Amino acid sequence: MEITLSVFLFVYLLFIVVFLFFSFFNLFHMIRFGFVSPLAYAATIGYIIFTLLALFISYFYIAQVDWTYTFDIFNNSTGFILD
């Protein structure tokens, strides 16, 4: 049974969509109810910067992968006998 690496990309993209969905509501509540101190401003800006940095770094590494590569899951080419 062969599987392509693009399956893992779609799983990762699904994770990113869920993360952004929860981040939207998190930021909404931080902006609506949380700006009572300078620490709240710093936390909000830090959260946005960290999220954008993580997305750009992951894009940098994901863009270098050949997503058409396939591999066989049940291929026993290692020479080991599985009992």
C-alpha positions, -999 to +999 in steps of 0.1 A: +000+000+000+016+032-011+010+066+005+021+100-007+036+126+015+009+150+005-014+131+030+007+145+058+005+180+043-033+179+043-033+167+080-009+196+088-031+221+070-062+208+088-043+214+121-034+249+110-070+257+101-082+245+135-054+265+152-064+296+133-100+291+141-092+290+179-067+318+175-094+340+160-116+336+191-087+339+214-077+372+199-113+384+198-116+378+235-082+393+242-091+425+223-127+428+236-121+420+273-084+419+280-070+453+274-069+465+310-031+466+314+001+471+294+008+434+300-023+425+281-011+445+251+023+428+253+007+394+255-015+400+225+013+414+203+036+385+215+010+359+206+005+374+171+043+377+165+049+341+177+021+327+156+033+345+124+069+335+131+058+298+135+038+299+103+066+315+083+092+290+096+069+261+089+062+274+053+099+277+047+105+241+055+074+228+039+081+245+006+114+225+003+097+191+004+087+170-027+051+162-018+047+138-047+071+113-031+054+080-023+065+052+000+052+017+007+040+012+042+042-026+043+074-030+023+098-054+041+129-044+022+150-040+053+159-078+054+144-083+088+119-112+093+088-101+110+071-129+129 
